[in-house]
């Protein structure tokens, strides 16, 4: 009885995880490599999960189909055909049922002379796809469901995925083209480029640049060693860089920016909160509430002809220049303080300046166009310039 149960378990295990039906193209020589291509198909449920695990590159494309078609190109860099045949026989693709879905696993010998590239064509309407490679690139496109891609250090490219996308690579570039859902991605040291993201996005790099062309949902971006550029955001931006430039070209929502060592540039946005350790801050066509500070650097604020709310601009060492539209209603309070003596220069006669005893501090105050929200300017080590927009 016990031996029957053991045989039954072995049969069930083989059925759950076995080599798929495959077609072998034969072995050919291509330069320094011996190459063998294996093709085949595997059934999959659209409501299930596809998991792919390998050590080499993965290329996946969604199509209007019901099964999975795969092509595994095996390569061996050895001198003789016999050695190549022995090595390529150790590279296999197995399929099996796993946690409500299908698992495709490529096994390779632990030698640098053997490699394998996996190309897949899958049903476009798969509920979820999970791609994992230990250290090579991943390309995936044309999926309606969710996608998760993980690489030990290779480049990842994703395009035309309607569901949520989660990507992680330990050191490669991430390129997201057209994503219909939300995005959560991390790179251990590579550049992140996002062309268009419809949902909420979280983009993080330990040492690379982040570029977002269009974010229709809220976008959060952080990098430990590169610049951040957000060209267009529909619902606001939160950006953090330890050492790099933060540049927001346009945001229809609020902007929060922080950099330890680098400049901040924000254009065409309202309700801004930004802080720099050492770096200049430049604001153009801004409105709403402004909370801006830098420990060491100048501040330039070009105000839009839109309502301003109570705002404060502060620098520990640098000048402050504010360009004010002639028709903007605002109340200005300015302080310039420095041991060497600084000054406040104004194009507006309504703003009156007075110098405190010993000349270490200059103050100015005035109401423009009847007064309005308070604009408080503090330069602890520089001058303040209040200029009329031309």
C-alpha positions as CSV (number, residue, x, y, z in Angstrom):
1,X,0.0,0.0,0.0
2,X,2.8,2.4,0.9
3,X,4.7,1.8,-2.4
4,X,1.4,2.5,-4.3
5,X,1.1,5.9,-2.5
6,X,4.7,6.8,-3.3
7,X,4.2,6.0,-7.0
8,X,1.0,8.1,-7.0
9,X,2.8,11.1,-5.5
10,X,5.6,10.8,-8.0
11,X,3.1,10.7,-10.9
12,X,1.3,13.8,-9.5
13,X,4.5,15.7,-9.0
14,X,5.6,15.0,-12.6
15,X,2.2,16.1,-13.9
16,X,2.4,19.3,-11.9
17,X,5.9,20.3,-13.0
18,X,7.3,18.7,-16.2
19,X,9.1,19.5,-19.4
20,X,6.7,21.0,-21.9
21,X,6.0,19.6,-25.3
22,X,8.8,21.1,-27.4
23,X,10.3,21.3,-30.9
24,X,14.1,21.3,-31.3
25,X,15.5,23.2,-34.2
26,X,18.9,21.4,-34.1
27,X,22.2,22.9,-33.2
28,X,24.0,25.4,-35.5
29,X,27.2,27.4,-35.3
30,X,26.9,31.2,-35.0
31,X,30.4,32.9,-34.7
32,X,31.9,31.8,-31.4
33,X,28.6,30.2,-30.2
34,X,26.7,27.0,-30.7
35,X,23.0,27.8,-30.8
36,X,20.0,25.6,-30.3
37,X,16.4,26.9,-30.4
38,X,13.5,25.2,-28.7
39,X,9.9,26.2,-29.3
40,X,6.6,25.0,-27.8
41,X,3.2,26.0,-26.4
42,X,1.6,25.7,-23.0
43,X,-2.0,26.2,-21.8
44,X,-2.9,29.0,-19.4
45,X,-6.0,30.4,-17.9
46,X,-6.7,34.2,-18.5
47,X,-7.9,34.5,-14.9
48,X,-4.8,33.0,-13.5
49,X,-1.2,34.1,-12.9
50,X,1.8,33.5,-15.2
51,X,5.1,33.2,-13.5
52,X,8.4,33.1,-15.4
53,X,11.8,32.4,-13.8
54,X,15.1,32.3,-15.5
55,X,18.7,33.6,-15.4
56,X,18.8,35.2,-18.8
57,X,16.9,37.8,-20.9
58,X,13.1,37.7,-21.1
59,X,11.0,39.2,-23.9
60,X,7.2,39.0,-23.6
61,X,4.4,40.3,-25.9
62,X,0.7,40.0,-25.3
63,X,-1.5,39.0,-28.2
64,X,-5.1,37.9,-29.0
65,X,-4.5,34.2,-28.2
66,X,-5.5,31.5,-25.7
67,X,-2.2,29.8,-25.0
68,X,1.4,30.7,-24.5
69,X,4.0,30.3,-27.3
70,X,7.6,30.3,-26.3
71,X,11.0,30.3,-27.9
72,X,14.1,29.4,-25.9
73,X,17.3,30.2,-27.6
74,X,20.2,28.3,-25.9
75,X,23.8,29.4,-26.5
76,X,27.1,27.8,-25.6
77,X,30.5,29.4,-26.0
78,X,32.7,26.3,-26.4
79,X,35.0,25.0,-29.1
80,X,33.7,21.6,-30.1
81,X,30.2,20.4,-31.1
82,X,30.3,17.6,-28.6
83,X,31.0,19.9,-25.7
84,X,28.3,22.2,-26.9
85,X,25.8,19.4,-27.1
86,X,26.6,18.3,-23.6
87,X,26.2,21.8,-22.2
88,X,23.0,22.7,-24.1
89,X,21.3,19.5,-22.9
90,X,21.7,21.0,-19.4
91,X,19.5,24.0,-20.3
92,X,15.8,23.1,-20.0
93,X,12.4,24.8,-19.8
94,X,9.8,23.3,-17.6
95,X,6.2,24.2,-17.0
96,X,4.0,23.5,-14.0
97,X,0.9,24.6,-12.1
98,X,1.8,26.9,-9.2
99,X,-0.5,28.9,-6.9
100,X,-3.5,29.3,-9.2
101,X,-1.5,29.8,-12.3
102,X,1.3,28.6,-14.6
103,X,5.0,28.5,-13.9
104,X,7.6,28.6,-16.6
105,X,11.1,27.9,-15.3
106,X,14.4,27.9,-17.2
107,X,17.2,25.9,-15.7
108,X,20.8,26.7,-16.6
109,X,24.1,25.2,-15.5
110,X,26.2,27.5,-13.2
111,X,28.8,28.4,-15.9
112,X,29.4,31.6,-17.8
113,X,29.8,29.7,-21.1
114,X,26.0,28.8,-21.2
115,X,23.1,31.3,-21.7
116,X,19.5,31.3,-22.8
117,X,17.1,33.9,-24.1
118,X,13.4,33.3,-23.5
119,X,10.8,34.9,-25.9
120,X,7.1,34.6,-25.0
121,X,3.8,35.4,-26.7
122,X,1.0,35.3,-24.2
123,X,-2.7,36.1,-24.0
124,X,-3.2,39.8,-23.8
125,X,-5.9,39.5,-21.1
126,X,-3.9,37.6,-18.5
127,X,-4.9,38.7,-15.0
128,X,-1.3,39.0,-13.8
129,X,2.2,38.3,-15.2
130,X,5.3,37.9,-13.0
131,X,8.7,37.9,-14.7
132,X,11.9,37.2,-12.8
133,X,15.5,37.0,-14.0
134,X,18.6,36.8,-11.8
135,X,20.6,39.4,-13.7
136,X,19.5,40.2,-17.3
137,X,17.1,42.4,-19.2
138,X,13.3,42.2,-19.4
139,X,11.0,43.5,-22.1
140,X,7.2,43.3,-21.8
141,X,4.4,44.9,-23.8
142,X,0.7,44.7,-24.7
143,X,-0.9,43.4,-21.6
144,X,-4.3,44.3,-20.1
145,X,-3.6,42.9,-16.6
146,X,-1.0,43.5,-13.9
147,X,2.7,43.1,-14.5
148,X,5.5,42.5,-12.0
149,X,9.1,42.4,-13.4
150,X,12.2,41.8,-11.3
151,X,15.8,41.7,-12.5
152,X,19.0,41.1,-10.5
153,X,20.7,44.0,-12.5
154,X,19.5,44.2,-16.0
155,X,17.6,46.8,-18.0
156,X,13.7,46.7,-17.9
157,X,11.4,48.0,-20.6
158,X,7.6,48.1,-20.4
159,X,5.1,49.4,-22.9
160,X,1.4,49.4,-23.4
161,X,0.3,47.7,-20.1
162,X,-3.1,48.7,-18.9
163,X,-2.9,47.3,-15.3
164,X,-0.6,48.2,-12.4
165,X,3.1,47.8,-13.1
166,X,5.6,46.9,-10.4
167,X,9.3,46.8,-11.4
168,X,12.5,46.2,-9.5
169,X,16.1,46.0,-10.8
170,X,19.2,46.1,-8.7
171,X,21.2,48.2,-11.1
172,X,19.7,48.6,-14.6
173,X,17.8,51.3,-16.5
174,X,14.0,51.3,-16.3
175,X,12.0,52.6,-19.3
176,X,8.3,52.8,-18.9
177,X,6.5,54.0,-22.1
178,X,2.7,53.8,-21.9
179,X,1.2,52.5,-18.7
180,X,-2.6,52.6,-18.1
181,X,-2.5,51.9,-14.4
182,X,-0.3,52.8,-11.4
183,X,3.4,52.3,-11.2
184,X,5.8,51.3,-8.4
185,X,9.4,50.9,-9.4
186,X,12.9,50.8,-7.9
187,X,16.4,50.8,-9.4
188,X,19.5,50.1,-7.4
189,X,21.5,52.5,-9.5
190,X,20.0,53.1,-12.9
191,X,18.1,55.7,-14.8
192,X,14.3,55.7,-14.7
193,X,12.4,57.1,-17.7
194,X,8.5,57.2,-17.7
195,X,6.8,58.4,-20.9
196,X,3.2,58.3,-19.8
197,X,1.6,57.0,-16.6
198,X,-2.2,57.1,-16.1
199,X,-2.3,56.1,-12.4
200,X,-0.5,57.0,-9.3
201,X,3.3,56.4,-9.6
202,X,6.2,55.9,-7.2
203,X,9.6,56.0,-8.8
204,X,12.8,55.4,-6.7
205,X,16.5,55.1,-7.6
206,X,19.5,54.6,-5.4
207,X,21.8,56.5,-7.9
208,X,20.2,57.4,-11.2
209,X,18.3,60.1,-12.9
210,X,14.5,60.1,-13.0
211,X,12.6,61.6,-16.0
212,X,8.8,61.7,-16.2
213,X,7.2,63.0,-19.5
214,X,3.6,62.8,-18.4
215,X,2.0,61.7,-15.2
216,X,-1.8,61.8,-15.1
217,X,-2.0,60.7,-11.5
218,X,0.0,61.8,-8.5
219,X,3.8,61.2,-8.9
220,X,6.4,60.6,-6.2
221,X,10.0,60.4,-7.2
222,X,13.2,60.0,-5.2
223,X,16.8,59.4,-6.0
224,X,20.0,59.2,-3.9
225,X,22.3,60.4,-6.7
226,X,20.8,62.0,-9.7
227,X,18.5,64.7,-11.1
228,X,14.7,64.6,-11.2
229,X,12.7,66.0,-14.1
230,X,8.9,66.1,-14.2
231,X,7.7,67.6,-17.5
232,X,3.9,67.4,-16.9
233,X,1.9,66.3,-13.9
234,X,-1.9,66.4,-13.7
235,X,-2.3,65.8,-10.0
236,X,0.8,67.0,-8.2
237,X,4.4,66.1,-7.5
238,X,6.5,65.0,-4.5
239,X,10.2,64.8,-5.3
240,X,13.3,64.2,-3.2
241,X,16.9,64.2,-4.3
242,X,19.9,63.8,-2.0
243,X,22.3,65.4,-4.5
244,X,20.8,66.7,-7.7
245,X,18.6,69.1,-9.6
246,X,14.8,68.9,-9.2
247,X,13.0,70.4,-12.2
248,X,9.2,70.5,-12.5
249,X,8.1,72.0,-15.8
250,X,4.3,72.0,-15.2
251,X,2.1,70.7,-12.5
252,X,-1.7,71.1,-12.1
253,X,-1.5,70.0,-8.5
254,X,0.7,70.9,-5.5
255,X,4.5,70.4,-5.6
256,X,6.7,69.3,-2.7
257,X,10.4,69.2,-3.5
258,X,13.4,68.6,-1.3
259,X,17.1,68.3,-2.2
260,X,20.1,68.1,0.1
261,X,22.6,69.4,-2.4
262,X,21.3,70.8,-5.6
263,X,19.0,73.4,-7.2
264,X,15.2,73.4,-7.5
265,X,13.4,74.8,-10.6
266,X,9.6,74.9,-10.7
267,X,7.6,76.4,-13.5
268,X,3.8,76.8,-14.0
269,X,2.6,75.4,-10.7
270,X,0.6,76.4,-7.6
271,X,0.8,75.6,-3.9
272,X,4.6,74.9,-3.6
273,X,6.6,73.6,-0.7
274,X,10.3,73.2,-1.4
275,X,13.5,73.1,0.6
276,X,17.2,72.9,-0.4
277,X,20.2,72.4,1.8
278,X,22.7,74.0,-0.5
279,X,21.3,75.2,-3.8
280,X,19.4,77.9,-5.6
281,X,15.6,77.8,-6.0
282,X,13.9,79.3,-9.1
283,X,10.1,79.6,-9.4
284,X,8.4,80.8,-12.6
285,X,4.7,81.6,-13.1
286,X,3.8,80.3,-9.6
287,X,0.8,81.0,-7.5
288,X,-1.2,79.8,-4.4
289,X,0.7,79.2,-1.2
290,X,4.5,79.2,-1.4
291,X,6.7,77.7,1.4
292,X,10.3,78.0,0.1
293,X,13.6,77.8,2.0
294,X,17.3,77.2,1.3
295,X,20.1,77.2,3.8
296,X,22.6,78.5,1.2
297,X,21.5,79.8,-2.1
298,X,19.5,82.5,-3.9
299,X,15.7,82.4,-4.5
300,X,14.0,83.8,-7.6
301,X,10.2,83.8,-7.6
302,X,8.3,85.0,-10.7
303,X,4.7,85.3,-9.6
304,X,1.8,84.4,-12.0
305,X,-1.2,86.7,-12.5
306,X,-3.2,84.4,-10.3
307,X,-4.3,84.7,-6.6
308,X,-1.5,84.2,-4.0
309,X,-2.1,82.8,-0.5
310,X,0.0,83.5,2.5
311,X,3.6,82.6,1.6
312,X,7.1,82.7,3.0
313,X,10.5,82.7,1.2
314,X,13.6,82.3,3.3
315,X,17.3,81.9,2.6
316,X,20.2,81.6,5.1
317,X,22.8,82.8,2.7
318,X,21.8,84.4,-0.6
319,X,19.6,86.9,-2.3
320,X,15.8,86.9,-2.8
321,X,14.3,88.3,-6.0
322,X,10.5,88.5,-6.5
323,X,8.9,89.5,-9.8
324,X,5.4,90.8,-9.0
325,X,2.6,91.5,-11.5
326,X,1.3,95.1,-11.4
327,X,-2.3,94.0,-10.7
328,X,-1.5,91.5,-8.0
329,X,-3.1,92.2,-4.5
330,X,-0.5,91.3,-1.9
331,X,1.0,92.5,1.4
332,X,4.7,92.4,1.5
333,X,6.9,92.0,4.7
334,X,10.7,91.7,4.0
335,X,13.7,91.4,6.3
336,X,17.3,91.5,5.1
337,X,19.8,90.8,7.9
338,X,23.5,90.2,7.8
339,X,26.5,91.2,9.9
340,X,27.9,93.1,6.9
341,X,24.7,95.0,6.2
342,X,22.4,94.3,3.3
343,X,19.6,96.1,1.5
344,X,16.0,95.9,0.2
345,X,15.4,97.3,-3.3
346,X,11.8,97.9,-4.4
347,X,10.1,99.1,-7.6
348,X,7.0,99.8,-5.7
349,X,6.6,103.1,-3.8
350,X,3.9,101.5,-1.6
351,X,6.6,99.4,0.0
352,X,8.5,101.5,2.5
353,X,12.0,100.5,3.8
354,X,13.6,101.3,7.1
355,X,17.0,100.5,8.4
356,X,17.5,99.4,12.0
357,X,20.3,100.8,14.2
358,X,23.8,99.6,13.4
359,X,22.8,98.8,9.9
360,X,22.7,95.1,10.5
361,X,19.1,94.7,9.5
362,X,16.8,96.3,6.9
363,X,13.0,95.9,6.9
364,X,10.3,96.8,4.4
365,X,6.5,96.5,4.4
366,X,3.7,97.6,2.1
367,X,0.4,96.8,0.6
368,X,0.1,96.5,-3.2
369,X,-3.3,97.1,-4.9
370,X,-5.0,97.4,-1.5
371,X,-3.2,94.6,0.1
372,X,-4.0,90.9,0.2
373,X,-2.3,87.6,1.3
374,X,1.0,88.0,3.2
375,X,4.2,87.5,1.3
376,X,7.0,87.3,3.9
377,X,10.6,87.4,2.7
378,X,13.6,86.7,4.9
379,X,17.2,86.9,3.7
380,X,19.6,86.3,6.6
381,X,22.7,86.7,4.5
382,X,21.7,88.6,1.3
383,X,19.7,91.4,-0.3
384,X,16.0,91.4,-1.3
385,X,14.8,92.7,-4.7
386,X,11.1,93.5,-5.3
387,X,10.7,94.0,-9.1
388,X,7.7,94.9,-11.2
389,X,7.0,92.5,-14.0
390,X,7.5,94.0,-17.4
